[in-house]
């Protein structure tokens, strides 16, 4: 084969012929080499595929028993409810296990970024959850059709989170145990309403009569209620004594004038009560009502949450003879009066200051604050044995990373107090984010299945409380209505309120 030797010379006619022949030969060899490379590459890919099959066949996960795999699937699907579609496509064994794990299909979370789902797909989900009850979270932007597709199966829903589309509350939810109602975005009001029902009302004996939305006939098992600043018209429609469910837990944002009535109507059955004062709180409930004692004979856990620490709201007069734990976030302790005096567990998160004489029976103290503030509070207890004389446990949760001297100084204060009182005191000091037992009620979000912030899944929306301008047009004077009249099954009144018509 001819080869080029002198690149500086000009080719002769014979050299031109030889050069072309040489290029043809080299091109053929090049194509043969590329063909071999392609062949070897394909062989390598085939070998890699076989290796992957064998590796997957030998994978430890294949040796996991089906019952253990079911538990894993349940945990995964609670974090991402649509993960079931991915898990079921892995292999026949996984798909079979998943189809035989109805609890993995018992979560539906339609969030702000969720794509609209077909009714057929939602129905498939509902059919596969079997006898297990559903935990349903419907985000603010969930379409009306998605909401209907889920709420049409009210007989299977155990936990429901709802923002807009409040008119769906008029349906029956026999197994529902937990209901979370969030704020309504003014821009979305009536956006998803497919129909409008004219507001109607009836009069009997000259007095207006309105049924409650949450009457026990349609919510017979409801025991947990979270009212995270839903619209005032919804609060109004809830606040009726007749057939009010016997709640054991109530988390309520102070909004309008009806929040106090809602507490009164379930007071005798409540075990846990959380009252949250949003930043835009206004004292709208009259002082006479707030000063009227509310008896809560079974209440064991009381939470007060103040988002605006500079304001001093008027608190309701609560009688809590069996109170065990008291939690306060921000706020001025002087406004709390003597309500926590019987509690043995006290949790204070960033208090403005503390009157320790208000806690004579405390045995366990939890302080959540900045490192320097924690030390200031502990020094107030360090040398006075008359304050909190029964104290036997102190937990300090720092809201930021702390230095070793912060923990050492806090421990020194607790040790000094233990020497003075003669009572051994258990001591813990750690960052609040690392304590699995700590969860502030400020971290209670509407869109959740187990109190998980949607923002942690990059699915964030603003759940802060707000008032819509003109929202108070739905307010009424409850003295105009007789709560003891016979219950009227006419749903027209609250249907009009919920749809905003």
C-alpha positions, 0 to 999 in steps of 0.5 A: 500500500502506497504511503505519503512520504513527502508532504512538501512536494506536489503530487504527480499524476501517478502519485495521485492515482496511488494516493486515491487507491491508498485512501480507499484501502484505508477507508475500508480498514477503518470501517472494518475497525469501527464495525468491530468496535461496535460489535465489541461495544454491543457485546460489552452492553450485553454482558453488562445487562446479564451482570445486572440481571444476576446482581439483581437476582442476588440482591439482598432486598429479594431475600426480604420477606413479603411482610417486611417488604409491605412495611417498607412500602407503607412507609415509602407511600406515606412520604410519597403517595404516588410511589406505589406506581414506581414500586409496582413496576420493579418486578412481579414479586414487588407488584404482587406484594404491593397489591397485597398491601392495602395500607400502602394505598391508603394515602392520597395527597394532592398538593400544590404541584400535583398533576390533575389525576383522572377519576379512574386512577383515583378510583383505582387507588381507593379500590386497592386500599381495601378495608383500610381508611384513607388519609387524604390531604387536598392542597389549596390548588386541588381541582374541584374534580379531584376533590369530588373524586376523593370526597365521593368516597367519604365512607372510606376517609379517616383523616381529611385536610382541606383548604378551599372547596369547603362546600364538600363538608356537607357530605357524610363522613362516617369513619372520619376521625381527624379534620384539618381546615386551612386558610382560604386564598382569596384569589381561589374563592369559588374558583372551583365551585361547579354550582351555586346554591342560594342561601336559605333560612327558616324561622321557627317561633320567630327565631332563626335556626341553623344547623352545624356543619360538623353535626354528629350525625354526619361526623359520628367519629370525629375527635380531632379538629384543627381549624387553621384560620379557615374563612369566617363563614366556615367558623360561623357554620361550625359554631353551633351547639346542637349535635356538636361532636365530642372532640378530644383534640382541638387546635384552633386559630383565634379568628373572628368571634366564634372560636370561643364558642367552639371551645365551649361546645366541646369543652367537656370531652377535650383532652388536648386544646391548642389555642393559636393567636395569629399575627393579625389577631384582633380582640373581637370576642366580647370581654363578658364571654371571655371572662365566663369560666369554661369548664374542661374537666378532662383536659390534660394538655393545654397549648397557647401559641402567640405569633406576635410576642409584643401583644397581650391578648385577652385569654378565655377563663378556662377551668382545668382541674386535671391539667397535666402539661402546659405548653406556651410558645412566645407570649407574655406569661402574665396573660395566662393567669393561673391556668397552668398552676396544676400542670406537672410538665411545663414547656416554654418556648421563647417566653418574654419572661417567666413568673416561676411562682405560677408553676408550684406543682411542676416536676418536668421543665422544658425550655426551648430558646436561644442558648443565652436565654436558656441560661438566664431562665435557669439562673432564676431557679438556681438559688431559690428552693421555694420556686418550683420545689418539686422540680426533678427534670430539666430539658433544654432545647437550643434553637441554634447550634450551641457552644460547649460552654452554653451546655456547661453553664446550664448544667452548672445552674441545674447542679447548683439547684439540685444541691440546694433542694436536695432533689436529684435533677435529670438534665438534657441539653441538645438542639431542638431539631435533633430531639425526636420528641419535640414538635412545636404546635407551630409546626402543625400544617394543614396539608399533611398526613402526619404533621409534615411541612409541605415545604420540606418536599419542595411543595411549599405554599403560604399557610400563614393566617390572613383575613380577607377584606370584607370577610367579616360580612359573615359575622352574626350576633349569636344572641339572636339564635336559640341554640336549644331549638330542635335540630333542623336538617335543612342544609340551605343556610350553611351550604350558602355560607360554604360556597360564599353565595 
